[in-house]
Each structure stands twice: as structure tokens, then as C-alpha cells.
């Protein structure tokens, strides 16, 4: 299973990496930190919450495919019926042809039905419309929570409300045989937990939010946001970018950058080995180190020892600014983790599917599965 960590489910790939119709506000970044080519450099990112994320979206709920509504002509009880917005965004009621309601509020839909239905009756009709089920807007809450799944979003929803819907994060007190002992060890890695929006990692500090009650981290969610809580017991190194098979490499004492890249069956031809990155620490305050792996492989420099949870990223071209490079790596990591988690949720077989890497300066690319090199 670990060898297939980055295998994708097509539908989720679109949701996670292209996002939805809502623009993603980005907080102002600090001044770029230049990277000197060919030498080891380091940079530590910071947690930057955009104040706009702490406010609910001003827009009213609008209908979309799959939403179910109850419609009734006031005064005619027998006319009450339920209707579902079709995949084409159309709604069918009584004698009316398909009405395009995709993107309309309930009030706008009500007015449209009354207008169109007036063509078939003498008196101006009065319509009642009630939203019964939401299927067009969801948030994904996966990983170490009590009830992972996809939850409908009927209105403004904060991150805490979403976690509550999933029953909260996992801890040993979640199990009855531990409750009597009063054991409360967390099974969730809050440092590596994340929110993905339109393929971007939002800098939410889950430790502050869920363990310290810091509401400055309690952002409002948008449809198709993806929340993931990894296991605190995971002891793998994540190897991403321009390698033969992006994957999780099992950690062992003394594992180095060169060993991790070899565990992913080596770097691709044309990769930029002088700018191999190692990211360590919490996602809200990650520390980036740039390693000249080419010099290491030549025996001209000492290799870097890795720790469990490190991210190793091999680029296809050099980066000038460390902060921009760090953003690319984190976005690649969280998108890949979200794809893997979503694949597990929907039960799509992962064997034999393609791996994923993100070339520098481009979008996500799916490459054919690579066979491991033969061992002689």
C-alpha cells in the first residue's frame, strides 16, 4: 500500500487540484529570500492567516446539481413534490420545461418558477420552495477523525464546526477500553494536519486551534475544501517531484537524502539535483533546507540525515526564491496526500495507476506508472 501512496482517483483530482468557483485569497508574502545556486541554504516559513478567511462569505446559498428541493403551489396541497437539480443544472416541476436554476438562490428560483408557471394558469401563482438536501456543496474531512467522510455544506461553516461534524479527532479516549484508564493520548498529528483550497495549502495551525483554543485559526470553509488529519504514528519520509516513483519511503535510522531518492527509484533525467529540498517541521512553520545532491553523489559533500515525516523534493529546474520554492513543495505535498486519502475513501483500486509529480512552474501532470528497476 505504501508504494501506491500517490495514486489518484480522477474525480478527486479535479476537486482538490482545480478547486471550485470561489477565488482563493492569498495573504501578503514576506520579501523573497534569494537562493544562492550550488550551496546549501535554509529558510523557515511562517503562519499567515488572511483576516478575510475569518469572515463568512457574503453570498447566499445557490443551487447546483444534485440539490433536492420541495416545491408547492400555495393553496394546492396535491401539487407538493420534491425535485432534484439535474447534472445540467435544470429543475423540472409540473408542466414546466427544464428551468436553468444552477447558480440561483432559492428566492430567485421561486421567482423564476412563478414567472414561467404563470403562462399556464389564469391567476398569478404563488410558489413555496424549501431546500431539503444539499448535494452540490461539500467539504472533505478525512484522516484521523471519528467519522471521516464528505459532508454537505448548507451554509457558512467554520473549521471547528466541520471537525465537530466528523466527531472530532482521534485519541485513545475514543476507545471504550481506554476510557476507564483516563488515557488521552492523541492519535492525530496536528503539526502535519492541513486544509487544501484550490490546490493550495492554507496555513492553519491545528495545534493552536484544537489544543489551545486559538480562534484566530478558526477559518470559514468554502465548498470543496479538503481537511486532512494524518496519523501521529506515521514514520515515513515523503519523496516528491521529479523522481521515478513519488512515494512514501519507510524511515530507518540513518536514512539520508540520497537514500530516500534511491527509495523512490532515482531522479528523473533532467532533474535539478543541485536544488533538492528537505522540508521539516510543522506545516505552519516549516523549515526548508536546500541540498546539493549532485555534489553528494560525487563524494564532494556530506549527505543530509533525515527524520521521520521529512519531505524530500527533487525539482526539474532551479528556484530563485526559497519562499516560493517552499510554497510549491507544500502545495505538492498536501495535494498528493489529499488525493491518496480521497482514493482510500471512495474505494478506488490503487494498484497499477499512475504516480503524480508536479514539475516546477507547471500544473499537475500524471505520468505512466514506472516499473521498478531490475535488481541484478
N, C-alpha and C positions, 0 to 999 in steps of 0.2 A: 504493500500500500504506500510506503514512503516514497518508493520510486515513482509513484504517479501523483505526487502532491500537487503538481501544477497542471493537471489535466482538466480541461474545461467543458462545461455544459454550455451549448450555444446560446440559449436564451438568457442565461445569467450573465454571460459575457457581455451581451448588449446592454443589460441593465446596469451592471457595475461599471463598465468602461465608457459607455456613452452617456449614461445618466438619463435625466428626464428633461422636460421643457424649461425647468427653472434655472436661471443663471446662478453660477456659483460665485458668491462674493469672496474675494481673496484679501486678507489683511495685508497692510503695507509691509514689505520685507525690509530687513535691515540692509545697510550698504553692502554691496557684493564683496566677498572676500576672495582676492585673486589667488589662483593656484599656480605655483611655480612648477613648470614642467620638469619631470625627471627626478624630483626629490620627494621625500616623504613629507606630507603636510597633514594638518588636522584642523577640525572645525567642530564646534558644538552648537547645535540648533537650539532654538528657544520656543516655548509655548506661546502662541499668539492667537487669542480668541478675538474674532471680529465682533464688536458690540452689536452689529446687525443680526448676528446669529442668535442673540438672546431675546429677540423680539419675534412674535408670531407673524407669519406672512399676512399682509393686509387683504389678500384676495379671498373671496368667498369660495366655498366648495363648488366645483364644476363637475358635471357628469362626464363619464368616459365609458369605454367598452366594458361590459360585464356588470355595471351598476344596475341594481334592481330597485324599481320604484313602484309604489302603489298609486294608481290613478282612479279618480272617481268623478263623475258628473254630479255636482251637488244637487240633491233632490231626487236622484235616481240611484237608489241603493244597488239595484241589479247591475249597474254599469261598473261597479268596483272591480278592478282587476289589477294584476301585477304584470309588469313588463320589464324586459331586460334590454339595456342598450346593447345593440349588436356590435360585432367586430368592426363594422363600417361606421359606427357612431350613430346609427339610426335607431329611432324608437317608434314602435308600432302600437296604435291604440284605436280600437273601434274601426270606423270606416276610413280612417286617415291613412294616406300612404306613408312611407317611412319618413319621419321627420329627423333632420340632422340636428342632434342635440349635443354632440360632442363639444365640450368646452363651454356649455351653457350652464348657468346657475339654475337652481330649482325654480326661482321666480321667473327667469327668462323662459324656461321650459314650459311652465304653466301658461305664460302669456302666449307662447307660440301655439300650444295645443288649443287654447280658446280661440285664437285667431283663425286657425285652419278649420276647426270644427264648426265655426260659425257659418261656413259655406254650406253646411248640410242641414241646419236647423233654422227655424224662424226666429226664435229668441236667442239673445246672446248667451252662450253657455258659460257657466261658472265651474271651474275645474279645481279639484283638490289633488295635490301631488305630495307624496310622502316618500322620503328616502328610506328604503328598507334594508339594503345591503350594499356595501361598497366593495367593488372588485377591481377598480381601476387605479386605486392608490394604495400602496403598501410600503411597509418598512420591513427590512430583513433583520432578524435578531438571532444570531447563531453562535455556536461555541458552547462554553461552559455556563449555560443558564439552565434553569429548571425545565422550561418548555421552549426549546428553540423552534423557530418557525417563521412564517411570513404573516404579518399582522396588518389588517386593514387600517387605513388612516382616514377617519371620518371628519377630522377637524384638526386644529392646531395640537401638536403633540410634542412634549419635551422629551429629552433623552431619559430622564428619570421615569417618566410615565411609560415609555417604551420598555425599559428594563423591568418595570413592575408588571407589565402585561406578560412578559416571559417568565414571571415568577421569581425574578431576582437571580443573582449569580450563584454559582455552585460553591458550597463549602461542606465540610464534613458534617456539620449540623443538619445538612439536608437529609441525612440518612438516619432512620429511626434508631438504629443500634448505636449511634454516636451521641444522640441527644441526651441520654441519661448521664453520660460521662461529661457533658458540658464542653465537648471538643468543638472548636470553631475554626479550624484551620481552613484558610481559603484555598480552593482548588483552581481559582481563576488568576491568570497573570494580568493584573491591571496595567503593568508597565507596557505590555505589548497589545493591549486591547485598543480597538480603533473604530472610527466612523469613516466610511467611504462615501463621498458625494461626487457624482460625475467623474469617477475615476481618480479623485484626489483625496488624500488623507487629511482629515480635519484634525487640528492639534488639540484634541480634547484630553485633559488629564483625568483619567478614570480613578486614579488613586485619590486625588483631591475631591472628586465628586462623590464617590461611593464610600470612601473610608473616612474622609474628613468633613463631608457635608458642605463642600465649597460650591455654592450655587452659581458662581461665575463660570463654571464649566457646564452648566445645565442648558445646553443649546436647544433651540427648536429644530425639529427634524423636518425634512422635505420628503415628498414621495420618492421612493426608490433608494433612500439612504440605507446603507448597509452597516450594521453594528456587529462586531465580532469580538468574542472573549476567548482567547486561547487558553490552553491548559497550563497551569503553573508547573506541571511535571515534565513538560517538553524539554528535551536536551539535544536539540538538533542545531545544525548550522545551515542557514539558507543560502544557497548559491544561485544567483540570478544573472540575467544579462546574456552576454554573448558566449555562452558555453554550450556544449553539445546537448546536454540534458539538464535544463534548470530543475533543481530539486532540493529536497532536504537531505543533507548528508549527516549521518549519525555522528554525534560528537564522541571523541575519546581523548583521553589525556594526551596533551602534546600535539593535537591537531593544528596544522598551520594553514596559511592561505594557499600555498601550493598544493597541500594535501587535499584541501576542500575542493579546489578547482579540478584536481585529478578525480575526486569522487563524483564530479559531475561530467566525467569523461572528457575533460580538457576544454580549452578555449577554442572558439571558432576561428577559422582562418580570417585574418584581417582585424582581429580584436586588438584593442589598445592596451597592452599589458603593462605599460608604464603608469597607468592611472587606475589600477584595480583598487576598489574601495572596500573598507571594512566599517560597518556601522554597528555600534554597540550602545546598549543602554535603553532607557525608556523612549518610546516613540515621540513623546512630547519634548524631550531634551536629549536627542541622540548625539552621539559623538562619532564623527566621521574621520577616519584615517585613510590616507591615500598611500598605497604601497606600490613600489616599482617592482612588479613581479618579474619583469624581464631580467633585471639585474640579479634578482634572487635565483632565477633558474640558471643564470650564468655563473653562479657562485660568487658574485661580486657584492652581495648584500645579505644580511641576516633575515631570515623569514620571520613573519609575524605569528605569534601564538594566538589561537582563537579561544573564545569562551562559548559555552552553550548559549544559543539564541542570537549569536552574531549573524549579520547579513554580509555576504561577500558578493560584490557586484563587479562584473567584467564589462567594460564599455566597448563600443565599436569605434569610438572617436574620443579625442581628449575633451576635457571640460576646462573652461577658463575660470569659472567661479565655483567655489566649494558649496555655497549655499544653494545654488541652482542644481548642482550635482546631487546634493542630499535630497532635494525635493523629488528628483527623478527616481532615485533609489527607493525612497519611502513609498511613492505612488505605485511603483512597480511591485513592491513587497505586499502592500495591502490589497491591491487589485488581484494579485495572484492568490493570496490567502483567501480572499472572498470568493473567488471562482472555485477554489478547491472545496471550501465549506459548502457553497451552494450546490456543487455537484453531489456531495455526500447527502445533502438534504433531499434532493429530488430523485436520488437513487439511480443516477445515470452511470452505467458502467464506465470505469476509468481506464481499463486496460486497452492498449492499442490506440489511444487517442493522442493528439499532438501535444507537444510541450509548448510553452509560451516564453518568449523573450521580448523585450522592448528595446529596439535599437535606439541609440542616442539621437535625439531630435526628431523622432517619428512617433507614430501611434503604435498601438499594439499589433504585433504580427504573429500569426500562427504558422508554425513550421512543422514539417512532417516529422513523425517520430523517428528518432535516431537509434539504430541498433548499437548496443554497447560494443566497444572494440573487442576483438577476439584476444584471448589470453594464450600465449604460447609457452 
